[in-house]
Structure formats: structure tokens, C-alpha cells
Amino acid sequence: MQSDGLKLSFLDSGFLKLESSSRPFHVAGLMIFKLPSDAPAGYLRKLAKNCGRLNELWPIYNRKLNDPDDLKNASWVEEDNYDPARHVMHYALPSPGRMEDLLKLVSAAHERTLDRSRPLWEMHVIEGLSGNRFALYSKVHHALVDGVGALRMTDAMFSDSPDQRFHLGRAKPIAEAHHKRIGLLREMGDMTKGLAKQYSAVPQLSSLLAHLGLDAWRGNKEAMPLPFTAPRTLFNENVDSRRRIVVCDLSLKQVRAIERKTGGTVNDILLAVCGSALRKYLIEQKALPRKSLIAGLPVSLKKAGQQEGNQVSFMFCPFFTNERDELRRLNKVIRVTRKAKEELSHLSTTAAQDFANMVLMPTILLTLSGNATRFNPAINAIFSNIKGSPKKLYLEGAELQAVYPLSIVTDGMGINLTVIGYGGKLSFAITTCPTLQPGIENFGKLLTQSFRDLKEAIKKG
């Protein structure tokens, strides 16, 4: 057993403790490529071989746990017996290579936990997709990197020119500093804040909670709701190990047109579309609660002109699943998110982080104690909108046609809605536990229908 190494943070250790066979804690990405017209024989075999050397580009891909059975003293140590065959899988879909077959395969791969005796990542090279396409499914444990960080790492493999080739041997290794946890989870995991900052944050946090409580007491349905007031739904039970990945693409141009007409943001529009789809699904299952489902949204708190650092917290917004009218739902979402952003803008970074911690820590403790479903959920689902590349990207001359970020579901939160913009599309990836959610494989169609319904409602005014 290796001993000395880089000690895991409180948060990263927590992700490992939360993990079980029914709660894998890795994030992933599914990328669809068009084979280059001049691809030589063995093109994908060579690509798979290069993927086996990604540990040379990303040093964290050489890290493993010093002792997988001792999380109290967990630390990262260097792998001294790296074997690319244990990290890179290469296989083909059965003919005719349907997207449905790919999603079933990826769903099965997403179910399996990573082997803790080796570095916690895998890359799957999947050929045989119809239309002369192939796919990459890449997963990495959340203790190593978060979802946004994983996508930024993957960007290092891409080029904006179809003529440029990726030469791993000449690539400059990405510095460890680039892999520091980014976004909400890094901020929430920083347990070294000064007592002075904590003390000054208390009045701000108390004021925010007082405002939320007053709105709740007054029955204001268009204010940011208090955490742990979400209704219990079939999305908020204990999960098992089964997963189902659902994908859906919407036109960015059409969403932008709605943005201009309504004054809402892209995020507002997508949140309203999700609310409509969730309503349709729950009605089909005869399981729609009277009270609206609530979304948890990571939100940036950066002020204008700020360039560095990550100032991110959680914002809560109803999906307005109790609203029948598509346009009224969107207008309600717009009003809530505007007010919520205004509330959060008055908080210091420390207070905003503490607000997020106030939600995260009880959720972790309830999950670890097996009590995640005994109380009202903090939220019903996480909704994340990730900024993608504005440029068309290529890998070894292969055009990246679509990318879908896959996330985590856990006890008490069995659905995760993530969207990323790329190539003129807004690509949804919905990670679910199908055992609890009959017919969830049709959720992509419900999202598409809900988007059509919203466009029609706006036309009618």
C-alpha cells in the first residue's frame, strides 16, 4: 500500500463516501463525430491508442487512491503500473448503428462504478454509428474533476480546423492548476474561509432567509422558494443501479428568437420548456403534484468587469409544473429568476457559498444515513446550462457534431437535466433512474413537443 500523497479535500472525499453500486459518482460526456472523408484504415484504432496516452496530457489521469478501503485518510498517489487497456475500450455497435443502440450502450456504461484500485477514468471509442459516424463516451470520477472541468479538459484535444491533427507527443501537458475544481462545488468545498468572512456573512444570509420566509408566508408563488419545500415526486425516491440516458436537441436560433420577444434569458426559456415536459410526463404517470416541482440552478454571481475567480451559488426556481399555459409559465419563470438574481446579487461570495452549503450539507448527511427520502427534498431536479464552444470543433479531422454532458442521480434526486450549446444547437442530456420512472425514455420527445407548444403560444400572443 502506498502512503504519502496529495490528501483529498473534504468535498472530494465526500463524493467517494456517497458513492455506492446504486449511486455511481462519476460525470461523463458523450460526443458524436463524423468520420473524415479521408480517414485511413485503422483510423479509430489509432485514435483509441492515443486516448490510452491521455494521462500524459492530463496528469490527474495518473492519480489513484492510496487505499480505496480507507477514506478517512484518503489521498491521491501516482499510478506506478499504468495500463491503457484498463482505461480505453474500443468496440462497435451492431448494424445499422442506431442512435437508440448507442444510448442503450452508454446507459449501461454509465451505470457501472469506476474501479477504485486504478485511476478513476475511462474512455470508450464506439464505432459503427449510422451516417459514417462514431462516438466517444468519456467518464471521470467527480472526486477528480467536476463536469465543467471535464469538458474543459476535453477541449484540449480539439481543434477548430479540420486539417489540424492532434499530436500527443508534441502537446504541452496541461498544468495541475488547470484541474482545480471549478464552479459551485469547488467553492462549496473550501473549508478554509476566514472566521471574519464567515461572521460578516451571517447577517446577509439571515436577511436572505428572512426575505424568502416572508415571501412564503405571504403566499408569493413567484418568489424564489425556500429550500426543502419541494413536493415529493417519483423523481425523489431512492435510486437503484439502473440508468437511462435521454438526449434531445433544440435550435439555438429559435430559442434566441423567443429570448428577443419575451425578454427572458435562454436559461429561462429552457427551464420553462423543462417544466412543461415534466408536467406532461407526470400527467402521463398520473403523478403530478398540486405544488410545482422546484429546480436547483447553479448561477454565476460575478459582477461586471470581474474576470477571474468563480463566484457561483445555487438559485431555486419553480418549474411551474402546476401551470397549464405555456406562455404564462415562461413569464412566471422570468419573474422568479430576475428576483432571485437580485436577491443573490446582494450577498458576498462567502454568504452565497454558505447558502449553497446550507442545502448541500443536510442532503449529504441524509443520504449517508439512508434518510434521503424521509423529508421533503431540497429540490426536485438540478438544471444546468453549460456554455459550449461557439466554434465548430474537430478531432483528428473528424467533425464534432454533438456533445451531451451526462451527470449524477442519487437518492432523493433521480433526474438530472443538463444542456450545452454547440454548433447552433442546445443539446439536452437527461440522466435518470428508469426503475422509478416508467416511460422516461420518451422524455426527449416531450421536451421537443413542449418547445413546439411554447413557440405556438408565443405566435398566438
MARLO-401616 format. One line per field, with one value per residue (C-alpha): residue number from 1; residue in three letters; chain; x, y, z. Coordinates in steps of 0.05 Angstrom, whole numbers, plus 32768, in hexadecimal, padded with zeros to 4 digits. Each point is the difference from the previous one (the first is absolute). Layout:
N
resi	(NUM;...)
resn	(Ala;...)
chain	(A;...)
px	(X;...)
py	(Y;...)
pz	(Z;...)
# end
This chain:
461
resi	(1;2;3;4;5;6;7;8;9;10;11;12;13;14;15;16;17;18;19;20;21;22;23;24;25;26;27;28;29;30;31;32;33;34;35;36;37;38;39;40;41;42;43;44;45;46;47;48;49;50;51;52;53;54;55;56;57;58;59;60;61;62;63;64;65;66;67;68;69;70;71;72;73;74;75;76;77;78;79;80;81;82;83;84;85;86;87;88;89;90;91;92;93;94;95;96;97;98;99;100;101;102;103;104;105;106;107;108;109;110;111;112;113;114;115;116;117;118;119;120;121;122;123;124;125;126;127;128;129;130;131;132;133;134;135;136;137;138;139;140;141;142;143;144;145;146;147;148;149;150;151;152;153;154;155;156;157;158;159;160;161;162;163;164;165;166;167;168;169;170;171;172;173;174;175;176;177;178;179;180;181;182;183;184;185;186;187;188;189;190;191;192;193;194;195;196;197;198;199;200;201;202;203;204;205;206;207;208;209;210;211;212;213;214;215;216;217;218;219;220;221;222;223;224;225;226;227;228;229;230;231;232;233;234;235;236;237;238;239;240;241;242;243;244;245;246;247;248;249;250;251;252;253;254;255;256;257;258;259;260;261;262;263;264;265;266;267;268;269;270;271;272;273;274;275;276;277;278;279;280;281;282;283;284;285;286;287;288;289;290;291;292;293;294;295;296;297;298;299;300;301;302;303;304;305;306;307;308;309;310;311;312;313;314;315;316;317;318;319;320;321;322;323;324;325;326;327;328;329;330;331;332;333;334;335;336;337;338;339;340;341;342;343;344;345;346;347;348;349;350;351;352;353;354;355;356;357;358;359;360;361;362;363;364;365;366;367;368;369;370;371;372;373;374;375;376;377;378;379;380;381;382;383;384;385;386;387;388;389;390;391;392;393;394;395;396;397;398;399;400;401;402;403;404;405;406;407;408;409;410;411;412;413;414;415;416;417;418;419;420;421;422;423;424;425;426;427;428;429;430;431;432;433;434;435;436;437;438;439;440;441;442;443;444;445;446;447;448;449;450;451;452;453;454;455;456;457;458;459;460;461)
resn	(Met;Gln;Ser;Asp;Gly;Leu;Lys;Leu;Ser;Phe;Leu;Asp;Ser;Gly;Phe;Leu;Lys;Leu;Glu;Ser;Ser;Ser;Arg;Pro;Phe;His;Val;Ala;Gly;Leu;Met;Ile;Phe;Lys;Leu;Pro;Ser;Asp;Ala;Pro;Ala;Gly;Tyr;Leu;Arg;Lys;Leu;Ala;Lys;Asn;Cys;Gly;Arg;Leu;Asn;Glu;Leu;Trp;Pro;Ile;Tyr;Asn;Arg;Lys;Leu;Asn;Asp;Pro;Asp;Asp;Leu;Lys;Asn;Ala;Ser;Trp;Val;Glu;Glu;Asp;Asn;Tyr;Asp;Pro;Ala;Arg;His;Val;Met;His;Tyr;Ala;Leu;Pro;Ser;Pro;Gly;Arg;Met;Glu;Asp;Leu;Leu;Lys;Leu;Val;Ser;Ala;Ala;His;Glu;Arg;Thr;Leu;Asp;Arg;Ser;Arg;Pro;Leu;Trp;Glu;Met;His;Val;Ile;Glu;Gly;Leu;Ser;Gly;Asn;Arg;Phe;Ala;Leu;Tyr;Ser;Lys;Val;His;His;Ala;Leu;Val;Asp;Gly;Val;Gly;Ala;Leu;Arg;Met;Thr;Asp;Ala;Met;Phe;Ser;Asp;Ser;Pro;Asp;Gln;Arg;Phe;His;Leu;Gly;Arg;Ala;Lys;Pro;Ile;Ala;Glu;Ala;His;His;Lys;Arg;Ile;Gly;Leu;Leu;Arg;Glu;Met;Gly;Asp;Met;Thr;Lys;Gly;Leu;Ala;Lys;Gln;Tyr;Ser;Ala;Val;Pro;Gln;Leu;Ser;Ser;Leu;Leu;Ala;His;Leu;Gly;Leu;Asp;Ala;Trp;Arg;Gly;Asn;Lys;Glu;Ala;Met;Pro;Leu;Pro;Phe;Thr;Ala;Pro;Arg;Thr;Leu;Phe;Asn;Glu;Asn;Val;Asp;Ser;Arg;Arg;Arg;Ile;Val;Val;Cys;Asp;Leu;Ser;Leu;Lys;Gln;Val;Arg;Ala;Ile;Glu;Arg;Lys;Thr;Gly;Gly;Thr;Val;Asn;Asp;Ile;Leu;Leu;Ala;Val;Cys;Gly;Ser;Ala;Leu;Arg;Lys;Tyr;Leu;Ile;Glu;Gln;Lys;Ala;Leu;Pro;Arg;Lys;Ser;Leu;Ile;Ala;Gly;Leu;Pro;Val;Ser;Leu;Lys;Lys;Ala;Gly;Gln;Gln;Glu;Gly;Asn;Gln;Val;Ser;Phe;Met;Phe;Cys;Pro;Phe;Phe;Thr;Asn;Glu;Arg;Asp;Glu;Leu;Arg;Arg;Leu;Asn;Lys;Val;Ile;Arg;Val;Thr;Arg;Lys;Ala;Lys;Glu;Glu;Leu;Ser;His;Leu;Ser;Thr;Thr;Ala;Ala;Gln;Asp;Phe;Ala;Asn;Met;Val;Leu;Met;Pro;Thr;Ile;Leu;Leu;Thr;Leu;Ser;Gly;Asn;Ala;Thr;Arg;Phe;Asn;Pro;Ala;Ile;Asn;Ala;Ile;Phe;Ser;Asn;Ile;Lys;Gly;Ser;Pro;Lys;Lys;Leu;Tyr;Leu;Glu;Gly;Ala;Glu;Leu;Gln;Ala;Val;Tyr;Pro;Leu;Ser;Ile;Val;Thr;Asp;Gly;Met;Gly;Ile;Asn;Leu;Thr;Val;Ile;Gly;Tyr;Gly;Gly;Lys;Leu;Ser;Phe;Ala;Ile;Thr;Thr;Cys;Pro;Thr;Leu;Gln;Pro;Gly;Ile;Glu;Asn;Phe;Gly;Lys;Leu;Leu;Thr;Gln;Ser;Phe;Arg;Asp;Leu;Lys;Glu;Ala;Ile;Lys;Lys;Gly)
chain	(A;A;A;A;A;A;A;A;A;A;A;A;A;A;A;A;A;A;A;A;A;A;A;A;A;A;A;A;A;A;A;A;A;A;A;A;A;A;A;A;A;A;A;A;A;A;A;A;A;A;A;A;A;A;A;A;A;A;A;A;A;A;A;A;A;A;A;A;A;A;A;A;A;A;A;A;A;A;A;A;A;A;A;A;A;A;A;A;A;A;A;A;A;A;A;A;A;A;A;A;A;A;A;A;A;A;A;A;A;A;A;A;A;A;A;A;A;A;A;A;A;A;A;A;A;A;A;A;A;A;A;A;A;A;A;A;A;A;A;A;A;A;A;A;A;A;A;A;A;A;A;A;A;A;A;A;A;A;A;A;A;A;A;A;A;A;A;A;A;A;A;A;A;A;A;A;A;A;A;A;A;A;A;A;A;A;A;A;A;A;A;A;A;A;A;A;A;A;A;A;A;A;A;A;A;A;A;A;A;A;A;A;A;A;A;A;A;A;A;A;A;A;A;A;A;A;A;A;A;A;A;A;A;A;A;A;A;A;A;A;A;A;A;A;A;A;A;A;A;A;A;A;A;A;A;A;A;A;A;A;A;A;A;A;A;A;A;A;A;A;A;A;A;A;A;A;A;A;A;A;A;A;A;A;A;A;A;A;A;A;A;A;A;A;A;A;A;A;A;A;A;A;A;A;A;A;A;A;A;A;A;A;A;A;A;A;A;A;A;A;A;A;A;A;A;A;A;A;A;A;A;A;A;A;A;A;A;A;A;A;A;A;A;A;A;A;A;A;A;A;A;A;A;A;A;A;A;A;A;A;A;A;A;A;A;A;A;A;A;A;A;A;A;A;A;A;A;A;A;A;A;A;A;A;A;A;A;A;A;A;A;A;A;A;A;A;A;A;A;A;A;A;A;A;A;A;A;A;A;A;A;A;A;A;A;A;A;A;A;A;A;A;A;A;A;A;A;A;A;A;A;A;A;A;A;A;A;A;A;A;A;A;A;A;A;A;A;A;A;A;A;A;A;A;A;A;A;A;A;A;A)
px	(8000;8019;7FFB;801A;7FDA;7FD1;7FC9;7FB9;7FD6;7FC4;7FD1;8025;8004;7FB5;7FF2;8023;7FDA;7FBD;800F;7FE3;7FED;7FBD;801E;803C;8021;8020;7FF1;8005;7FFB;7FE4;801D;7FE9;8031;7FFD;803A;802D;7FF7;804A;8003;8034;7FF6;800C;7FEC;7FD6;8032;8036;7FD0;7FF3;804B;800A;7FC8;8027;8037;7FD3;8022;803C;7FD4;7FD8;802B;7FC3;7FF1;803D;7FE2;7FE2;7FEB;8036;7FD0;7FB9;7FE9;8017;7FDB;800F;8048;7FF5;8035;8014;803F;8021;7FEE;8040;7FE2;7FD7;7FDE;7FDA;7FD6;7FDF;7FE8;7FF1;7FCB;7FF5;7FC4;7FCA;7FB4;7FD7;7FE9;7FDE;801E;7FC2;8004;7FD2;8033;8037;7FD7;7FF1;804A;8014;7FC9;801D;8047;7FE7;7FE2;8043;802C;8049;8034;801F;8040;8016;7FFA;7FB6;7FF1;7FEC;7FFA;7FD4;800B;7FC0;7FFF;7FC8;7FCF;7FD5;8012;804A;8005;8021;7FFB;802C;7FE4;802F;7FF4;8028;7FF1;7FE4;8037;8033;7FDC;7FBA;7FD7;8013;8049;7FFD;7FE3;8037;8034;7FE3;8004;804C;7FF8;7FD9;8012;7FD5;8020;7FF1;8047;8023;8013;8007;8048;8002;804B;8007;7FC6;8011;7FE9;7FC8;8017;7FE1;7FE6;7FD1;7FDE;7FEF;7FB6;7FD9;7FBA;7FD0;801E;8046;7FE4;7FD4;803A;802E;7FFF;8039;7FDA;8013;7FD5;7FF9;7FE1;7FD2;7FEA;7FF1;7FD8;7FCF;7FD5;7FFC;7FEC;7FCD;7FE3;7FF9;7FDD;7FD2;7FEC;7FF3;7FD9;7FD6;7FF0;7FEC;7FD4;7FDE;7FF3;802A;8003;8030;8039;803C;7FE7;8020;802C;7FE1;7FBA;7FFC;7FC8;8012;7FFA;8014;8041;8011;8004;803C;8022;801B;803B;7FD9;800A;7FDF;801F;7FD0;8017;7FDD;8016;7FDE;8011;8029;7FE8;7FB7;800E;8023;7FC3;7FD4;8033;7FF9;7FB4;7FF5;803B;8013;8044;8012;8002;7FBA;7FE4;8021;7FE9;7FB8;8005;8019;7FC6;7FCF;8020;8001;7FB7;7FEE;8028;7FE2;7FBA;800D;8015;7FC5;8032;7FFE;8001;7FD6;803E;8033;8041;803E;8041;8045;802A;804A;8006;803B;8005;8038;7FF9;800D;804A;8016;8029;8020;7FE6;7FC0;7FC6;7FC9;7FC6;7FBC;7FC0;7FBC;7FC7;7FBE;7FF8;7FB7;7FE7;7FBE;7FF6;7FDB;800E;8045;8009;7FE9;8031;803A;7FEC;7FFD;8045;801B;7FE5;801A;8046;8006;7FEC;802D;803C;7FF3;7FFC;8041;8024;7FFD;8027;804A;8023;8006;7FB6;7FED;802D;7FE2;7FBA;8014;8021;7FC0;7FDF;8038;8016;7FBC;7FF5;8043;7FF2;7FBA;801B;8039;7FCF;7FCE;7FCC;8000;7FB7;7FE4;7FFB;7FEA;8037;8029;7FF1;7FE0;8036;8040;7FFD;8044;8010;8049;8021;801D;8030;7FE5;802D;7FFA;8032;8028;8026;8033;7FD8;7FBF;7FC9;7FE0;7FB6;7FE2;8014;7FD5;8017;7FE9;7FFB;7FED;7FBF;7FFB;7FCF;7FCB;8011;7FF7;8003;8035;7FF4;803F;8005;803B;8003;8029;7FFA;7FC0;7FDD;7FEE;800D;7FDB;801A;7FD0;801C;7FCB;7FF1;7FCC;7FEA;7FDD;7FEA;7FD7;8003;8037;8022;7FCD;8013;8027;7FC1;7FDB;8036;7FFA;7FB4;8003;802E;7FCF;7FC7;8025;800F;7FB7;7FE9;802D;7FE5;7FBA;8017)
py	(8000;8045;8035;8046;8029;803B;7FFE;8002;803D;7FF9;8005;7FCF;7FCE;800B;7FED;7FBD;7FF4;800E;7FCF;7FBA;7FCD;8023;8046;8006;8044;800C;8035;7FF1;801B;7FE0;801D;7FF0;8008;7FFB;7FD7;8029;7FF0;7FEE;7FD5;7FC9;7FB8;7FF8;8048;7FEF;7FCC;8036;8031;7FCD;7FF5;804C;8003;7FCE;8034;8038;7FF8;8022;803D;8001;7FF0;7FF3;7FC3;7FE0;8009;7FC7;7FF7;7FEB;7FD0;7FF8;7FE1;8039;8040;8020;8008;8003;801F;8000;7FDB;7FF5;7FC0;7FD7;7FCA;8026;7FD4;8024;7FC2;8009;8046;8000;7FD2;7FFA;7FDD;8006;8007;7FCA;8012;802E;8029;8024;803A;7FD7;7FC8;8032;801D;7FBB;7FEF;8042;7FF9;7FBC;801D;803A;7FCF;7FE1;801D;800D;7FD0;8022;7FD8;8029;8048;8012;800B;7FDC;8010;7FD7;8003;7FE9;7FF6;7FEA;803A;800B;8039;7FF0;8018;7FE8;8014;800B;7FF5;801B;7FFA;8017;7FFE;803F;7FFB;800F;8036;801D;7FFF;8045;7FF2;7FBD;8023;8036;7FCA;7FDD;8042;7FF7;7FC6;8029;8030;8033;7FE8;7FBF;7FFE;8002;7FBF;7FF1;7FEC;7FE8;7FFC;804A;8017;802A;7FDC;8025;801C;7FE6;8046;7FF9;7FC6;8021;7FF5;8038;8019;7FF6;7FC1;801C;803D;7FD6;7FD3;8037;7FF5;8031;8042;8033;8007;804B;7FF2;7FCC;8030;8038;7FD0;7FED;8040;7FFB;7FB8;800D;8039;7FD4;7FC9;8034;801A;7FB9;7FEF;8040;7FF1;7FB9;801A;8031;7FC8;8022;7FC9;8028;8008;7FD3;7FC7;7FEA;7FC1;7FBF;8016;7FD9;7FCC;7FB6;7FE1;7FBF;8024;8005;7FB8;7FD3;7FEC;7FBD;7FF3;8005;803E;801B;8037;802A;8035;8037;803B;8044;8038;8037;8031;7FF2;8007;8042;8018;7FF1;8023;8040;7FFD;7FF2;8021;7FBF;7FE0;7FBF;7FE0;8018;7FE4;7FBC;7FFD;800E;7FCA;7FCF;8013;7FF2;7FBD;7FEB;8012;7FD7;7FC4;8002;8006;7FC2;7FDC;801B;801C;804C;8022;803F;8025;8012;7FD9;802A;8005;800C;802B;800F;804B;802F;803B;8024;804B;8025;8007;7FC6;7FCE;7FD0;7FD2;7FD9;8020;7FCE;7FEA;7FDF;8021;7FE0;8008;7FDC;7FD9;8018;7FBA;8017;8033;7FE8;803C;7FFE;804B;800E;7FCC;8022;8045;7FE5;7FE1;8042;8026;7FCD;7FFC;804C;8008;7FC6;801E;8042;7FDF;7FDA;803D;8021;7FC6;7FFD;7FC5;7FE0;8008;7FE4;7FC4;7FF6;8002;7FC7;7FDB;8006;7FD5;7FD1;7FEA;7FE8;7FDC;7FDB;7FED;7FE7;7FD6;7FE2;7FEE;7FE1;8035;8027;7FF0;800C;804B;8030;8005;8040;8001;7FCF;8004;8025;8028;8014;8029;7FF9;8030;7FDB;8014;8034;7FE1;7FBF;7FCF;7FC6;7FC5;7FE1;801E;7FE3;8035;8003;8000;7FFD;7FFC;7FEA;800A;7FC7;8009;7FDF;7FEA;7FEB;7FEE;8035;801D;7FCE;802F;8031;8030;801D;8028;801A;802E;7FEB;8003;8029;7FCE;7FFC;7FB7;7FE2;7FC3;7FE5;7FCD;7FD7;7FC1;7FDC;7FCF;8039;8024;7FD5;8019;8033;7FEB;802C;803F;801C;7FFF;8024;8037;8008;8004;8031;802D;7FFE;8010;803D;801A;7FF8;8023;803B;8004;8005;8035)
pz	(8000;7FED;8036;7FF4;7FCD;7FF4;8034;7FE5;8011;802D;7FC5;7FD3;8038;800A;7FB8;800B;8040;7FDE;7FC9;7FFF;7FCB;7FF9;8004;7FD1;8008;7FBD;7FCC;7FB6;7FBA;7FC1;7FC0;7FB9;7FC6;7FB4;7FE5;7FD2;7FB7;7FFA;803F;7FF4;8013;804B;800E;803D;8019;8000;8022;8037;8009;8007;8034;8028;8008;801A;8043;7FDF;7FF1;8040;803D;802B;7FD5;8022;8045;8028;8048;8030;8022;7FE3;8042;802C;7FEE;8044;7FEA;7FB5;7FD5;7FB7;7FEC;7FBC;7FDB;7FF9;7FD3;7FCD;7FCC;7FC8;7FF2;8044;7FEE;7FB5;7FE1;7FB5;7FE3;7FCA;7FFF;7FDE;7FBA;7FED;803A;8019;8032;802C;8003;8012;8039;801C;7FFE;8021;8034;8013;8003;802B;8033;8012;8036;7FF1;801C;803D;7FFB;7FC3;7FE7;7FFF;7FB6;7FC0;7FB6;7FD2;7FB4;7FDE;7FB5;7FD1;800C;7FC2;7FD0;8002;8048;8040;8049;803D;8045;8035;804B;803C;804A;8020;8035;7FC9;7FD9;7FF9;7FC0;7FE6;800F;7FDB;7FC2;8003;8004;7FC3;7FDA;8000;7FCF;7FCD;7FC9;7FDA;7FBE;7FDD;7FE6;8043;8020;804A;800F;8047;8002;7FEE;802B;803C;803F;8023;8042;8040;800E;7FC6;8022;8041;800C;7FE0;800A;8038;801D;8009;8022;802D;8012;8019;804A;800E;7FFE;8034;803E;7FF1;7FBD;801E;8036;7FCF;7FD4;8038;7FFC;7FB4;8001;8038;7FD7;7FC3;8027;8020;7FBC;7FE6;803F;7FFA;7FB7;8013;803A;7FD1;7FCE;7FC9;7FCB;7FD5;8032;8008;802D;8040;7FFC;8018;7FEC;7FBF;7FF9;8001;7FBB;7FDE;7FEF;804A;8019;800E;7FBF;7FEA;7FD1;7FBF;7FD5;7FC1;7FD6;7FD7;7FCE;7FDB;7FD4;7FFA;7FCF;8020;7FCB;8011;804B;7FF4;7FD9;803C;802D;7FD7;8000;804A;8022;8023;7FFD;7FDC;8045;8010;7FBF;8009;8048;7FEA;7FCA;8034;802D;7FC8;7FF0;8049;8006;7FC2;801A;8046;7FE4;7FD6;803F;8027;8032;7FF7;8045;800C;8015;7FCB;7FFA;8012;7FD9;801D;7FD1;8007;7FF3;7FF8;8030;7FDC;7FFA;7FBF;7FF2;802B;7FD9;8030;8036;8005;8025;7FFA;802B;7FFB;7FEA;800A;7FCF;7FF8;7FBF;8004;7FF1;801D;7FC8;7FC2;7FD3;7FDE;7FFA;8047;8019;7FDC;801A;8047;7FF9;7FE6;803C;8033;7FE3;7FFC;8048;8016;7FDC;8021;8045;7FF5;7FE3;8045;8020;8008;7FE1;8044;8010;7FBC;800C;8045;7FE1;7FD2;8039;8028;7FCB;7FF0;8045;801A;7FBE;8007;8048;7FF0;7FC6;802A;8037;7FD0;800F;7FBE;7FF3;8046;7FF8;7FCA;7FCB;7FFD;7FB5;7FCF;7FCB;7FED;7FC0;7FE4;7FC2;7FEB;7FD0;7FC4;7FC9;7FCF;7FCA;7FDA;801D;7FE3;801B;7FD1;7FC7;8019;8009;8044;7FF0;8046;8049;803A;8049;802D;804B;8041;801E;8049;8037;8004;7FBB;7FC8;7FC5;7FE8;7FC6;7FDF;7FC0;7FD8;7FC4;7FC4;7FB4;7FFF;802E;8049;8011;803B;8026;8033;8032;8022;8028;7FD4;8036;8023;7FC1;7FCF;7FB8;800F;7FBF;7FDD;8027;7FC5;7FD6;8037;8001;7FB5;8004;8039;7FD8;7FC6;802F;801B;7FBA;7FEE;803F;7FF0;7FB9;801B;8031)
# end
